Amino acid sequence: MKTSITTLVLGTLLGTTGAFLPMDAQAQTTGLQLPPSSSANNFYRSNRLQMQKVTFKNQFRMNVTGNLYLPKDIKSGERRPAIIVGHPMGAVKEQSATLYAQKLAEQGFITLAIDLSFWGESEGSPRNAVLPDMYAEDFSAAVDFLGTSQFADRDRIGVLGICGSGGFAISAAKIDPRLKAIATVSMYDMGGFSRHLYGKSQSMAQRKQVLADAAAQRYVEFSGGETKYTGGTPHEIDDNSHPIAREFYDFYRTPRGQFTPEGASAELTTHPTLSSNVKFMNFYPLNDIESISPRPLLFISGENAHSIEFSQEAYALAAEPKELYLVKDAGHVDLYDRTALIPFAKLTEFFSTKL
């Protein structure tokens, strides 16, 4: 089946990261003083851990695949607290999630970086489909896997969601009390974003046009026509590109973070299907977020992040115990892989004391 990519509005373009710019040019574009490029280490590989590729079923009998990290000093029969790590929306586990999983496993935790259904090595057809409830289910399935393993303490399982996975992790935690501590980094509420865009800038008329275009595309695909994709990260940028597009491009379209799973098309990486992307319009992860209490919530955002509004809103709506932690001089994508900025010590403290 043929495929094509379309962009509806600025907001869908910026859904998840465009040519490489010198660091000083990036700083002028984003308004940030970025750290040296050497601090970006998305493809970090630890020699202090054992890594196992694991696959398990979610409740809908779909295979979910992840990288399981075990500290080399773990003893036979020993059970340790575990953390599930979810990747940014449109990304795969090799982009940001495995970095976080390894850094936390080096602190003694069992960690599991998963591919969400329809993405990466996890099952789901069509590829790149949007289904928020299934994404949340994958976190619960990861609890099933860890909680029945021989190495994880089922009463001390936490979750860390990066970017869009922050919202999916919250959605899972609202209905799965086995998730004992919930942290998000550079969180996106993909529902609120899809309905309103940044700063509530999308009009109702624009929203309805997005819905109409997606509905029309369903007829095309049902009749065997080409699949269309939307959003995601641009494949080219120029002097007129939006600063947020540049920020994402520097991660997803350069060696810094570019990764195409085996058998996938580089042209389609980060791009959800047009006809399914509107399912985010009906996704409300922050509704009833207060019901997670008394389990603790930690929201981490860069103080200069374009996405900070989502963490601030989630923090305002959540009940205690909760914390909003802002990282000085950091933007949204900085916290994907810039190890000089990512507050691993804060995350270690949170999960050590809360699990």
C-alpha positions in Angstrom: 0.0 0.0 0.0 1.3 3.4 -0.9 2.0 6.0 1.8 2.3 9.7 2.0 2.9 12.3 4.7 0.7 15.4 5.1 0.8 18.2 7.6 -2.5 19.8 8.7 -1.5 22.6 11.0 1.6 23.9 12.7 0.7 21.9 15.9 0.6 18.6 14.1 4.0 19.4 12.5 5.6 19.8 15.9 4.2 16.6 17.5 7.4 14.8 18.1 11.5 16.4 16.3 15.0 18.8 11.6 19.3 20.0 8.9 21.8 20.2 11.7 22.6 23.8 13.0 25.7 24.9 14.8 25.1 25.2 18.6 25.2 29.0 18.5 22.5 29.1 15.7 20.3 26.8 17.7 20.6 29.0 20.8 19.6 32.0 18.7 16.6 30.1 17.4 15.3 28.7 20.6 16.4 31.4 23.0 18.4 28.9 25.0 22.1 28.7 25.9 22.5 25.1 25.0 25.2 22.9 26.7 28.1 21.5 24.6 27.0 18.8 22.1 29.2 16.3 24.0 26.6 16.2 26.7 24.1 14.5 24.4 24.4 10.8 24.8 21.3 9.1 23.6 23.0 5.9 22.6 24.8 5.4 25.9 25.7 1.8 26.7 26.6 0.8 30.2 29.1 -1.9 31.0 27.7 -2.3 34.5 24.5 -4.0 33.5 23.0 -7.1 31.9 20.6 -6.4 29.1 17.9 -8.8 27.9 15.5 -8.3 25.1 12.1 -9.4 26.4 8.7 -9.8 24.9 5.4 -10.3 26.7 1.7 -10.1 26.0 -0.6 -7.2 26.9 -4.2 -7.9 27.9 -5.2 -7.8 24.3 -2.7 -10.6 23.5 -0.4 -8.3 21.5 3.3 -8.7 21.9 5.1 -5.8 23.7 8.9 -5.8 23.4 11.4 -4.1 25.7 15.0 -3.9 26.9 15.3 -5.3 30.4 18.3 -4.0 32.5 19.6 -5.9 35.5 22.6 -4.7 37.6 25.4 -7.2 37.3 25.6 -7.5 41.1 22.1 -8.8 41.5 22.1 -12.1 43.3 20.0 -15.2 42.5 16.6 -14.9 44.2 17.1 -11.2 45.1 14.1 -9.0 44.4 14.6 -5.3 43.7 12.4 -2.3 43.0 11.7 -1.9 39.3 11.0 1.0 37.0 9.2 0.9 33.6 10.4 3.6 31.2 8.3 4.9 28.2 9.7 6.7 25.2 8.5 10.0 23.7 5.4 9.9 21.4 6.4 8.9 17.9 9.8 7.6 19.1 11.0 4.2 20.0 12.7 2.8 23.2 16.1 3.4 21.7 15.4 7.2 21.7 15.7 8.5 25.3 14.1 5.6 27.1 17.0 3.2 27.1 19.3 6.0 28.3 17.1 6.7 31.3 16.6 2.9 31.9 20.4 2.3 32.0 21.2 5.3 34.2 18.6 4.2 36.7 19.6 0.6 36.6 23.2 1.7 37.4 21.7 2.9 40.7 20.5 -0.6 41.6 17.0 -0.6 40.1 15.6 -3.2 37.7 14.5 -1.2 34.7 12.4 -2.0 31.6 12.4 0.3 28.6 9.4 -0.6 26.4 8.2 0.1 22.9 4.6 1.1 22.9 2.2 -0.9 20.7 2.3 0.0 17.0 5.8 1.4 17.4 9.4 0.0 17.4 9.6 -3.8 18.0 6.2 -4.1 19.7 3.3 -5.6 17.8 0.4 -3.6 16.2 -1.0 -2.9 12.8 -1.1 -0.6 11.1 2.3 0.7 12.1 2.4 4.2 13.8 -1.2 4.0 14.8 -2.5 6.1 17.6 -4.4 4.4 20.4 -3.8 6.0 23.8 -5.7 3.4 25.8 -3.5 0.7 24.3 -0.4 2.7 25.1 -1.5 2.9 28.7 -2.3 -0.8 28.7 1.3 -1.5 27.7 2.5 0.0 31.0 0.2 -2.3 32.9 1.4 -5.3 30.9 4.9 -4.4 31.8 3.8 -4.5 35.5 2.3 -8.0 34.8 5.7 -9.1 33.4 7.8 -7.6 36.1 5.5 -8.6 39.0 5.6 -12.2 37.9 9.4 -12.3 37.4 12.0 -13.7 39.7 13.9 -10.5 40.1 11.4 -7.6 40.7 9.6 -6.8 43.9 6.0 -6.6 42.7 5.1 -4.2 45.6 7.8 -1.7 44.5 7.2 -1.0 40.8 7.3 2.6 39.5 7.0 4.2 36.1 8.8 7.0 34.2 7.2 8.5 31.1 9.1 10.8 28.8 7.3 13.3 26.7 4.0 11.7 25.5 4.6 8.7 27.6 4.3 10.9 30.6 0.6 11.3 29.8 0.2 7.6 29.0 1.9 6.6 32.3 -0.5 8.9 34.2 -3.4 7.3 32.4 -2.2 3.9 33.3 -1.6 4.8 37.0 -5.1 6.1 37.4 -6.5 2.6 36.9 -3.5 0.5 38.0 -2.6 0.8 41.7 0.3 -1.5 41.2 2.3 1.5 39.9 3.5 2.8 43.2 5.5 5.9 42.1 5.0 8.0 38.9 7.5 10.3 37.3 7.3 12.3 34.1 10.0 14.1 32.2 9.2 16.8 29.6 5.6 15.6 29.7 3.2 16.2 26.9 -0.5 15.9 27.4 -1.1 14.6 23.9 -4.9 15.0 24.3 -4.8 18.6 25.4 -2.1 19.4 22.8 -4.2 17.9 20.0 -7.3 19.7 21.0 -5.8 23.1 21.7 -2.1 23.3 20.6 0.4 25.3 22.5 -1.1 28.0 24.7 -4.6 27.1 23.7 -4.0 28.6 20.2 -6.1 26.3 18.1 -9.7 27.4 17.3 -12.7 25.1 17.3 -13.0 25.6 13.6 -9.4 24.4 13.1 -10.0 21.4 15.3 -13.1 20.4 13.4 -11.2 20.7 10.1 -8.6 18.2 11.5 -11.4 15.8 12.4 -13.0 16.2 9.0 -9.7 15.5 7.2 -9.1 12.4 9.3 -12.7 11.1 8.8 -12.3 11.5 5.0 -9.1 9.6 5.1 -10.8 6.7 6.7 -12.9 6.2 3.6 -9.7 6.2 1.5 -8.0 3.6 3.5 -11.1 1.5 4.0 -11.3 1.3 0.2 -7.7 0.3 -0.2 -6.2 3.7 -0.9 -2.9 5.0 0.3 -2.2 5.5 4.0 -1.4 9.1 5.0 0.8 10.1 7.9 0.9 13.4 9.8 2.7 15.3 12.5 6.0 14.1 13.7 9.3 15.7 12.9 10.1 17.5 9.7 12.8 15.9 7.5 14.2 19.2 6.4 14.4 22.7 8.0 15.4 26.1 6.7 15.7 29.6 8.0 12.0 29.9 8.2 11.4 26.7 10.3 9.7 27.1 13.6 12.0 27.0 16.6 10.3 23.9 18.0 10.6 22.1 14.7 14.4 22.9 14.8 14.6 21.6 18.4 13.0 18.2 17.5 14.9 18.0 14.2 18.2 18.2 16.0 17.4 15.0 17.9 15.3 12.9 15.5 17.0 13.7 12.2 20.6 13.9 13.1 23.1 11.3 14.5 22.4 12.7 17.9 19.2 10.6 18.2 18.1 9.3 14.8 17.1 5.6 14.9 15.1 3.6 12.5 13.9 0.1 13.7 14.7 -2.9 11.5 12.1 -3.2 8.8 10.8 0.3 9.3 11.0 3.3 6.9 13.1 6.2 7.9 10.6 8.4 6.0 7.8 7.4 8.4 9.6 7.6 11.7 7.8 9.8 14.2 4.8 10.2 12.0 1.5 8.8 13.2 -1.2 7.8 10.7 -3.5 10.7 9.8 -6.7 8.8 10.3 -5.8 7.5 13.8 -4.1 10.6 15.2 -7.4 12.3 16.0 -7.9 9.6 18.8 -5.8 12.0 20.9 -8.7 14.5 20.7 -10.6 12.1 23.0 -7.7 11.5 25.4 -7.9 13.2 28.8 -5.0 11.9 30.9 -5.3 14.7 33.5 -8.9 14.1 34.3 -9.1 12.6 37.8 -5.4 12.7 38.2 -6.0 13.5 41.9 -7.2 9.9 42.2 -3.6 8.7 42.0 -3.0 10.0 45.5 -1.6 9.0 48.0 0.9 7.5 45.5 3.5 10.1 44.7 3.9 12.1 41.5 7.1 13.8 40.3 6.9 16.2 37.2 10.3 17.2 35.7 10.5 19.9 33.1 13.1 22.2 31.7 12.5 25.7 32.9 12.7 26.9 29.2 10.7 24.0 27.8 8.0 24.8 25.3 6.0 22.0 26.9 6.3 23.3 30.5 2.6 24.2 30.5 1.6 20.5 30.5 3.7 19.7 33.6 2.4 22.8 35.3 -1.2 21.9 34.7 -0.7 18.3 35.8 1.0 19.5 39.0 -1.8 21.9 39.7 -4.5 19.3 39.3 -2.7 16.4 41.1 -3.2 15.8 44.8 -0.4 15.4 47.3 2.2 14.0 47.5 3.4 15.7 44.3 6.4 17.8 43.2 7.2 19.9 40.2 11.0 20.0 39.5 12.3 22.5 37.0 15.7 22.1 35.4 17.7 25.3 35.0 18.7 26.3 31.5 16.9 23.2 29.9 14.4 23.0 27.1 12.1 20.2 26.2 14.4 18.0 24.1 17.4 18.7 26.2 16.0 16.3 28.8 15.8 13.5 26.2 19.6 12.9 26.2 21.7 15.8 27.5 23.2 14.0 30.5 24.7 17.2 31.9 21.2 18.5 32.4 19.1 15.4 33.1 18.5 15.2 36.9 19.3 11.6 37.4 20.1 12.2 41.0 16.6 13.6 41.6 15.0 10.6 39.9 17.1 8.2 41.9 16.1 10.0 45.1 12.5 9.9 44.2 12.3 6.2 43.3 14.6 5.2 46.2 12.4 6.9 48.8 9.0 6.3 47.2 9.3 2.7 46.1 
